[in-house]
Amino acid sequence: MNTPRTSAAILLAALLCAPALFAGEGHDHGHAAPAATSPALPRFTAESELFELVGVLSGRQITLYLDRYSDNSPVRGAQIELEIGSTKFQARQAQAAPGQPGDNTYEVLLLAAPEAGVLAITATVTAGTDIDLLAGELDIPAAAHADAPAHTHPWPAYAAWGAGGLAALALFAWGASRLRAVRSLRAGGAA
């Protein structure tokens, strides 16, 4: 087995495969699934032995979904009062689109879109003879952080850098062994 030729063949194979490894996101020409372009809306949950309340903030509007805790059935015709900070808001039953379920959906319109941070929310729910007090927190991310995508490198990028480093190291080792072989030939011929 000829070691320099074997090393050269391995090096050549690594260099020929390197472009495929260096093809990162956007360069593979495959059919990748489309990425979500909008961040999830801020939401809160509050539950008790009677009710489960989920609120979703979109700008100035909070959409509320009210269900029974025991069987997750929708609660129709409830009265919901939200207290955010020291301000109280009365929720109104949302109008569902034709053919769409919406009998457990309520809406609250705030005076202004809330600032980033954590808001304590207390809800007083009255449904028939059942009255309950629920508490939750709405965590609103800073707009600058919510809009900026996280800078990450997928594992193929790290693999490509590793393969490139190994190829460079193999090339260096091969060159060093060739240099030693030439020097030993010259030293042997001069003696």
C-alpha positions as CSV (number, residue, x, y, z in Angstrom):
1,M,0.0,0.0,0.0
2,N,1.4,3.3,-1.1
3,T,0.8,5.8,1.8
4,P,1.4,9.1,-0.1
5,R,-1.0,8.0,-2.9
6,T,-3.6,6.8,-0.4
7,S,-3.3,10.1,1.6
8,A,-3.6,12.0,-1.7
9,A,-6.7,10.1,-2.7
10,I,-8.4,10.7,0.7
11,L,-7.5,14.4,0.5
12,L,-8.9,14.7,-3.0
13,A,-12.1,12.9,-1.9
14,A,-12.5,15.3,1.0
15,L,-11.9,18.4,-1.2
16,L,-14.5,17.1,-3.7
17,C,-17.1,16.5,-1.0
18,A,-16.4,19.9,0.8
19,P,-18.7,22.0,-1.4
20,A,-21.6,19.8,-0.5
21,L,-20.8,20.3,3.2
22,F,-20.4,24.1,2.8
23,A,-23.8,24.5,1.2
24,G,-25.7,26.0,4.1
25,E,-29.2,27.2,4.5
26,G,-30.5,28.7,1.2
27,H,-27.9,26.9,-0.8
28,D,-29.1,23.3,-0.9
29,H,-31.9,23.9,-3.5
30,G,-34.1,21.5,-1.7
31,H,-37.8,21.9,-0.9
32,A,-37.7,23.2,2.6
33,A,-40.8,23.9,4.6
34,P,-41.6,27.6,4.7
35,A,-40.6,29.2,8.0
36,A,-43.1,31.1,10.1
37,T,-42.5,34.8,9.6
38,S,-44.5,36.3,12.5
39,P,-43.9,35.8,16.2
40,A,-46.6,34.2,18.4
41,L,-48.9,36.7,20.0
42,P,-48.5,37.2,23.8
43,R,-51.0,35.2,25.8
44,F,-51.9,34.4,29.4
45,T,-53.8,31.6,31.1
46,A,-55.7,31.6,34.3
47,E,-57.6,28.7,35.8
48,S,-59.5,27.7,38.9
49,E,-61.6,24.7,39.9
50,L,-64.5,26.1,37.8
51,F,-63.1,27.9,34.8
52,E,-60.1,28.0,32.4
53,L,-59.5,31.4,30.8
54,V,-57.0,32.0,28.0
55,G,-56.3,35.6,26.7
56,V,-54.4,36.5,23.5
57,L,-53.1,40.1,23.0
58,S,-53.1,41.6,19.5
59,G,-52.3,45.3,19.6
60,R,-54.9,46.8,21.8
61,Q,-57.4,43.9,21.7
62,I,-57.4,40.9,24.1
63,T,-59.3,37.9,22.9
64,L,-60.5,35.7,25.7
65,Y,-61.5,32.0,25.5
66,L,-63.5,30.7,28.5
67,D,-64.1,27.0,29.1
68,R,-65.2,24.9,32.1
69,Y,-62.2,23.4,33.8
70,S,-63.8,20.0,34.5
71,D,-64.7,19.1,30.9
72,N,-63.3,21.9,28.7
73,S,-66.8,22.7,27.4
74,P,-67.3,26.3,26.3
75,V,-69.0,28.8,28.6
76,R,-71.6,30.8,26.9
77,G,-73.1,34.1,28.0
78,A,-70.7,34.8,30.8
79,Q,-69.7,38.2,32.2
80,I,-66.0,38.7,32.4
81,E,-64.4,41.7,34.1
82,L,-60.6,42.1,33.6
83,E,-58.5,44.2,35.9
84,I,-55.2,45.2,34.4
85,G,-53.2,47.3,36.8
86,S,-55.8,49.5,38.4
87,T,-58.0,49.7,35.3
88,K,-61.1,47.6,34.9
89,F,-62.5,46.4,31.5
90,Q,-65.8,44.7,30.8
91,A,-65.4,41.9,28.2
92,R,-68.1,41.6,25.5
93,Q,-69.1,38.4,23.7
94,A,-67.3,38.2,20.3
95,Q,-69.2,37.8,17.1
96,A,-68.2,34.6,15.4
97,A,-68.0,34.3,11.6
98,P,-70.8,32.3,10.0
99,G,-70.1,28.6,10.5
100,Q,-67.3,29.2,13.0
101,P,-67.5,28.3,16.7
102,G,-67.2,31.3,18.8
103,D,-69.6,30.9,21.7
104,N,-66.8,30.9,24.3
105,T,-65.0,33.9,22.8
106,Y,-64.9,37.3,24.4
107,E,-63.1,40.6,23.6
108,V,-61.7,43.5,25.5
109,L,-60.4,46.6,23.8
110,L,-57.7,48.4,25.8
111,L,-57.2,52.1,25.7
112,A,-53.6,51.7,24.3
113,A,-51.3,48.9,23.4
114,P,-49.5,47.8,26.5
115,E,-45.7,48.4,26.9
116,A,-43.3,45.5,27.1
117,G,-43.1,43.7,30.4
118,V,-45.2,41.6,32.7
119,L,-48.8,42.6,33.4
120,A,-50.8,41.1,36.3
121,I,-54.3,40.3,35.2
122,T,-57.3,39.5,37.4
123,A,-60.5,38.2,35.9
124,T,-63.9,38.1,37.6
125,V,-66.1,35.5,35.8
126,T,-69.8,35.2,36.4
127,A,-71.6,32.4,34.5
128,G,-75.1,31.7,35.8
129,T,-74.8,31.1,39.6
130,D,-71.0,30.4,39.3
131,I,-68.7,33.3,40.3
132,D,-65.0,32.9,40.3
133,L,-61.8,35.0,40.5
134,L,-58.9,34.1,38.3
135,A,-55.4,35.5,38.1
136,G,-52.7,35.3,35.5
137,E,-49.7,37.2,34.0
138,L,-49.3,38.5,30.5
139,D,-45.6,38.6,29.4
140,I,-45.2,41.1,26.6
141,P,-41.7,40.8,24.9
142,A,-39.8,43.9,23.8
143,A,-40.6,44.8,20.2
144,A,-36.9,45.0,19.3
145,H,-36.2,41.5,20.6
146,A,-39.5,40.0,19.2
147,D,-38.8,41.2,15.6
148,A,-35.1,40.2,15.4
149,P,-34.5,36.6,14.6
150,A,-32.1,34.7,16.7
151,H,-28.7,34.3,15.0
152,T,-28.0,30.5,14.9
153,H,-25.8,28.2,12.9
154,P,-27.3,24.9,11.9
155,W,-25.2,21.8,12.5
156,P,-24.2,21.3,8.8
157,A,-22.3,24.6,9.0
158,Y,-20.3,23.4,12.0
159,A,-19.7,20.1,10.2
160,A,-18.5,21.9,7.1
161,W,-16.0,24.0,9.1
162,G,-14.8,20.8,10.8
163,A,-14.4,19.0,7.4
164,G,-12.6,22.0,6.0
165,G,-10.3,22.1,9.0
166,L,-9.6,18.3,8.7
167,A,-8.9,18.7,5.0
168,A,-6.4,21.5,5.7
169,L,-4.7,19.5,8.4
170,A,-4.5,16.4,6.1
171,L,-3.0,18.6,3.3
172,F,-0.5,20.0,5.8
173,A,0.5,16.5,7.0
174,W,0.8,15.2,3.4
175,G,3.0,18.2,2.4
176,A,5.2,17.7,5.5
177,S,5.6,14.0,4.8
178,R,6.5,14.8,1.1
179,L,9.0,17.4,2.3
180,R,10.6,14.8,4.7
181,A,10.8,12.2,1.9
182,V,12.5,14.7,-0.4
183,R,15.0,15.7,2.3
184,S,15.8,12.1,3.1
185,L,16.4,11.4,-0.6
186,R,18.7,14.4,-0.9
187,A,20.5,13.5,2.4
188,G,20.9,9.9,1.2
189,G,22.2,10.9,-2.2
190,A,24.7,13.4,-0.8
191,A,26.3,10.9,1.5
